[in-house]
Amino acid sequence: MTRLFGTDGVRGIANKELTATLAFQLAQSGAAILSNNKHQSLVLIGKDTRQSCDMLEAALSAGFLSMGVSVMRLGVIPTPGVAWLTRSTDATCGVMISASHNPANYNGIKFFSHDGYKLPDEVEDKIEAMVMEGISGKDTSEKSIGTWIEEHGLVKGYLEHVKQSIDVDLSGIKIVLDTANGAAYEMAPSLFASLGAEVHVIHNHPDGLNINKQCGSTHTEDLQRKMLETKSHIGFAFDGDADRLIAVDETGQVVDGDRVMALLAIRLKKQNKLPENTLVTTVMSNLGLELAMKEAGCRLVRTKVGDRYVLEEMVKNNYTLGGEQSGHIIMSEHGTTGDGMLTAVQLAALLKESTESMSVLAKVMTSYPQVLVNAKVQNQRKYNYQQDPVICDAIRQLEKKMSGKGRVLIRPSGTEALVRVMLEGENQQELDSMARHLAKIMEKQLG
């Protein structure tokens, strides 16, 4: 059976794979596993703008209430807002209803523990096991029934928290926001206006079906055009739940997560707020970021793909900055998860403090060409490349040829009979040839 919890909660097509029944069961199981006497018996539930969110919110609420856990509905709010408010209130847990950057017909349920962090795999496994086994009547009959708790301005507290993360106003800065018709459609414009910026907004009219539709962090074309049209200084594109951010400079060029992290890391280093001068990112971040950090006197630590693994490394070693090329940026001084609005505020403050334009600042790193080739192999043998002497020797030869100015990354597919061969270096044509050559060797040895 396929595991319910993926790398970012439980996701699926709403009302087909992710049903109201499943949401109810997840809430009951989550309440049973996460409730204890140390934290108040309360769950905070937030959502993005998908039509299916109301259905899932009602089902989750019923499940928690039936287990004696009271519910506070936060309404439409970015994912990091749920995480921060859960930590602030020391609630039993927080739940975000969102499928992030996915289309409107998908939805997801993401749990946060009382301290605002995503649940560890072992806790998710316990919840999943209980969903499969079912909760007996005895488990619920001995508990009182929960009640609705009014929100009383908590959401404004989150906005104030983000606003106070910088100590400059943004007057004189012209900003374009693409809110992806998602969770930040009201909050982000309000936030930047309150900081004094001149704000232009696109894709901020959600209808339940247009979230992420040709807009937001995965489709920046409209934002790039709007930047040139309004002659703005910087643009920000969020995804559906606003936990990631992609920026655009005044010339209409995209500034991805790698460049944002480079700029923020150097700024934090100057402020003596970057422990061990270390930035945490995944294996997918560009080699140019690693070289830029080295030149700035910083160190890059890489993890597996997924912001949860970045966060684990940060927590383990008390690092303060990490993220992904896709725009999930975690600043642990201010939060426990990726936060698009927080990142945008920090980047805008950096721009305000500088005498340079965003396009000049973005030259902090040079992106190296990347080539990806899929090698078709036997599914049961796709992880054997690490033990195959022919493949290992071929990889060593490529790395020797690159002499520190390139990188070989091998990633078996989680769902297909493929091994993904990614090469990064200075010469696109050479990379194409080397990647195809290595992929053929893999197919011969593992196919």
Stockholm file with secondary structure:
# STOCKHOLM 1.0

chainA/1-447         MTRLFGTDGVRGIANKELTATLAFQLAQSGAAILSNNKHQSLVLIGKDTRQSCDMLEAALSAGFLSMGVSVMRLGVIPTPGVAWLTRSTDATCGVMISASHNPANYNGIKFFSHDGYKLPDEVEDKIEAMVMEGISGKDTSEKSIGTWIEEHGLVKGYLEHVKQSIDVDLSGIKIVLDTANGAAYEMAPSLFASLGAEVHVIHNHPDGLNINKQCGSTHTEDLQRKMLETKSHIGFAFDGDADRLIAVDETGQVVDGDRVMALLAIRLKKQNKLPENTLVTTVMSNLGLELAMKEAGCRLVRTKVGDRYVLEEMVKNNYTLGGEQSGHIIMSEHGTTGDGMLTAVQLAALLKESTESMSVLAKVMTSYPQVLVNAKVQNQRKYNYQQDPVICDAIRQLEKKMSGKGRVLIRPSGTEALVRVMLEGENQQELDSMARHLAKIMEKQLG
#=GR chainA/1-447 SS CCCSEETTEEEEEBTTTBCHHHHHHHHHHHHHHHCCTTSEEEEEEEECSCTTHHHHHHHHHHHHHHTTCEEEEEEECCHHHHHHHHHHHTEEEEEEECCTTSCTTEEEEEEEETTSCBCCHHHHHHHHHHHHHCCCHHHHHTSCCCCBCCCTTHHHHHHHHHHTTCSSCCTTCEEEEECTTSTTTTHHHHHHHHTTCEEEEESCCCCSSCTTTTCGGGCCHHHHHHHHHHTCSEEEEECTTSSCEEEECTTSCEECHHHHHHHHHHHHHHTTCSGGGEEEEETTSCHHHHHHHHHTTCEEEEESSSHHHHHHHHHHHTCCEEECTTSCEEETTTCSSCCHHHHHHHHHHHHHHCSSCHHHHGGGSCCCCEEEEEEECCGGGTTGGGTCHHHHHHHHHHHHHHTTSCEEEEEECSSSSEEEEEEECSCHHHHHHHHHHHHHHHHHHHC
#=GC SS_cons         CCCSEETTEEEEEBTTTBCHHHHHHHHHHHHHHHCCTTSEEEEEEEECSCTTHHHHHHHHHHHHHHTTCEEEEEEECCHHHHHHHHHHHTEEEEEEECCTTSCTTEEEEEEEETTSCBCCHHHHHHHHHHHHHCCCHHHHHTSCCCCBCCCTTHHHHHHHHHHTTCSSCCTTCEEEEECTTSTTTTHHHHHHHHTTCEEEEESCCCCSSCTTTTCGGGCCHHHHHHHHHHTCSEEEEECTTSSCEEEECTTSCEECHHHHHHHHHHHHHHTTCSGGGEEEEETTSCHHHHHHHHHTTCEEEEESSSHHHHHHHHHHHTCCEEECTTSCEEETTTCSSCCHHHHHHHHHHHHHHCSSCHHHHGGGSCCCCEEEEEEECCGGGTTGGGTCHHHHHHHHHHHHHHTTSCEEEEEECSSSSEEEEEEECSCHHHHHHHHHHHHHHHHHHHC
//
